């Protein structure tokens, strides 16, 4: 077993590509941590089905999972230094979720803020599925299966993981101390994780306000041209408000000269197009190495990495499940 503390995190494969918000909110942190911890990085493909169970609205999950894995690798995750795997390749996730479902009350699941929010979004002939209600149970299984010391998470998402700890405590109370408590790993500097979308709303695929890691330079340029800037800045000489300008927010993160650029914007000494052009050049250069690495990955290469990661993940997961079955006296 590794002497390093084990860390578990994952991303849903709702699309075949990740955006800058995914990178700055989580993936960058994973890359930086992989030498200090025993890192398990999961492509959470089953979780996609909990909010997209109807065939006409859910994507090609298999193809998307490969795309997300490619972005993991392109961003700098190294399969020799961390374990990259697909949730559905480790069937112990489903078994543990089933067994944990025996120790959590329906009322607690119905009261979860995420369930209420997602259930309210279900319209028309679509159903509020058991899978959606049980999302926190599957999430708990994902985490507890690997007995991690911690789970990287943004401060606003941390409360969602408390239910996983509650489920672990309930299991331990009934069957003995099988699951240690994990901690939330919240970055000290969360400014990067708050990167807005191009329209200043939360960056989201559904809003189509993203810059994707795998976008071409031309696609990035087109997206930045549509980005939100100070509405009252009509002429170049009009003062801007960089705090409310998406382009300026990106410059602050990626431009070494952002303070001058912000000052010029605020003083009406630069136009929005100048800022957009400069951001396009800076961001395309920043993303160039990731795009080159992604372009070199074949589906076969990526699938082989996922299968090797699943083998390593199953070694840990099977040990945990042996403990769980013994504790529950079903083995």
N, C-alpha and C positions, 0 to 999 in steps of 0.2 A: 504493500500500500504506500501511496505517496505520503511524504512527511509534510507536504504543503497543505494548508487549509483548502478544503474543497469548496468551490463556488459553483452555483447553478443559475443559469439564466436562459431565456429563449425569446424567440419572436415568431409570431404567427405568419404563415405563408399565404396571406390574403392577396398577394400580387407576386409577380415574378421578379420584382426588383424593390430595393429599399431606397428610401429618400434621405436627404440630409438630416431631417429630424430624427429618423431612426439611428443614423450614424452618431450624431452629436448627443442624442438622448441616452444611448446605451452602447452601441457597437464600438465606438472609440474607447470607452472605458474598459470593455472586455479586452481589446487589443493591448491596452496598457497594462492590464492586470495579469496577462497569461503567463508571464515569467515568475510572478510572485505567488501564484496560487495554482491549485489543481482545477483548471477551468473546464466546466462542462457547458457547451453551447448547443442549445436545442432548436431545431426547426419545428415549431409547434403546428403540425399540419392538422391533427385531429381538432384542435381548438377552432380552426376555421369553420368547421361544420356546426359549431354551437350557435353561430349567428348567421349561417348561410346554408341551411339544410335543404332548400329547394333547388332543384337542378338548374332552374333558369337564372338564379342569382348567385350561385357559388361558382368560383372560378375553377380552372384546371389545377387542382391542388397538387397533383404529382409534378407537373411542369413548374408550378410556382415554387415548390419546395426546392427544386434544383436551382432555380434562379436566386432564391434567398441564400442558399448555401454558397453559391458563386460570389454573392456580395459579401458574405462573411469572409471568404478567402481573399477576395480582392481588397478588402479593407485592412487586411493584415493578420487575421487569425491563422495560425500555423497548426495544421493537424498533428505535427510532431510535438507541439508544445501545449495543446489543449485537445479536448475531445469534442468533435463536431458530429452531431447525429440528428436523425429524424425521429420525432416522437413515435410515429406509427411503426417504426422498425424495432421498438423495444416494447413488446406486448405486456410486460410487467406494469407499464403505466395504466393499462386498462384494468388489469386484475386488482391493483392496489386501489384504484378509483372505486371499483365495485365494493371492495371491502370497507373502505373509509366511508362509503355512503351509508353503511350500517350504523355509524356512530354520530352522525350529524342530523339535527332536526330539520324538517322541511321549513318550519317557521323561520329558522335562522337563514336559510338559503333565500327564502322569499323576501326577507328584510334587507338583503345585501343591496347596497346602492347601485352596483353595476347591473344586477338583474333587473331592478326597477327601470333603470335607464334604457337597457337594451330591449326589454319587453315593451316599453312604450313606443319603440321604433318599429315594432312589428305591425304591419298594416295589411289590409285586403284579406286575401285567402290564406296568407301565411300563418304559421302556428308559432306559439310560444312553446318550444320543445322542452322535454325533460333534459336534453343536453345543455340547453341554455340555463335552466335552473341549476343543474349540477356542475356548471363551469367551475365554481370555486373548489369542488371536490376533486375534479381532474387536475386543477392547478395545484392543489395540495399534494396529490399523488406525484405529480411531476417533480415537486421540490423534495418531499420527504423520502422518496425512493433513493435519493443519493445522499441523504443525511448531510447536507451542506452546512458549512459554518455560517454562510451568508448568501444572500441573494441581492445582486445590484438592482437598485430601484430608484426612481425619482421620488422626491419628498411627497409630491401630490399622490403618488401611487402606493406609498407605503401602507396606508390603512387597509388597502385591499388584501395585503398579505397577512394581516392579523387573523383572518378567518382560517388560514392554513395552520397557523399556530394553535388556534382554538381546536381545530380538528385533531391535531397531533396530541394536544393535552387530553382531549376526550378519549382518544384511543389508549394513551398511556394509563389513564385512570382505570379503564376497563380491563386492559390486558397486560399491563406492565410497561416498564420504561423501554420502549423500542425506539422511539423517535426523539433525538435531542432537539432542543429549540434552536432555530436558526435566527440570525439577526439581519436586519435591513442594512444594506451597504449603500449609503446615500453620499454622492460626491460632495466634497466641501464647497466646490465652486459649481453651482448649478446654472450659471449664465448660459453655457452652451446648450444645455438641455431645453432651454426656453426659446430656442430659435423659432421665430414665427414662420408661417407660410407666406407666400408671395403677396397675399392679400391682407396680411397682418392678423388673420385668424390662426388658430392652431393648424400646424402643417398636417395635412391629411390627404390620403389618396382620394377619398370621397369628395373633397372640396376641389380637387384638381389644382392645388396651389403649391405643388412640390417641385423641387429640383431633385431628380433621381441620380444616384451615384453612377449609373450606367448610361445616362443621357449622353448623346453626342455633343460636341462643342456647339454645333448649330442649334440643337434642341435647347441647350442651356441658354444660348443667346436669345432665342425666341421667348423662352419663359421669363427671363429677366426683363425683357422689353415690356412685358405686361405687368410687371411688379408695381405694387402700390407705393406711391410717394406722397409727400405732403399735398393735400388737396388744394390748399390756398396758394401753393407755389405755381403760378401760371407762367410768369416770365422768369428768366434766369436771375434777375435782380431781386425777385421776391424772396423774403427770408423763409428758409425751410425749418421744419421741426424734426430733426433726425431721430428723436425718440419714437416718433410715430410713423417713420418711413421704413418700409421693409428693406429697401436697398441699403439704407444707412445701417440698419441692424446687421445685415450680412457683411458690410464693409468692416464694421467693428470687430467681427469675428475672424475675418479672413485677410484683411488688409493691414500690413504693418504701419501704414500711414493714415490710419482711420481718424486719428484726432484732428489732423489738418483737414481732412476731407469733411468731417463733421463741422468744423469751425467755418469752412468756406460755405457749406450748405446753409448753416444758420445765418451767415452774414449776407447771403444772396450773391455770393461770388462764384458760384458754379451752378450749372443747370442739371436737371435730373438725367438727361441723356448722357452727360459726361460721367456721372456717377454710375449709371447702368453699364456704360462701355467699360469703365475701369473694373467694375465688379465682374463682368463677363470674363475679362482677361485673367483676373486673379483667380476666380473660381475654376475656370477651365484648367489652369495650370495646377491648381491644388488637386483636382480630381484626376488629372492625367495618369499618374501612376496606378491608381485604382482601376481605371478603365483599361489600361494596358494589361494588367494582371487578369482582369475578368475576361478580356478578349482571348487570352491564351488558354482558358479553361474549357475543356470539352465536357459534354454531358457525361461521358464515360468516366473521365477523370474525377468529376465531382461525385458521381454515384459511388465510385470506389472509395473515396474518402468518407462518404456517409456510411457505407457499409462497415468500414473498419472502425469508425466511431461508434456505430451501433454495437459492434462486437465488444468494444471496451466498456460501453455503457451497460450492456447486459451483464457483464461480470460483476459490476457493483449492484445493479438492480436485482439480480438473482439472489445475492447474499441477503439483501434486505427482505425480499419476499420469503425466503426460508425462515427468517426471524419472525416475520408477521404471521406466517401460517402456524408456526410452533406456538406463538403467543396466543393465537385464537383457537388453538387445539383443533385445527383442521388438517394437520399433518403430523 
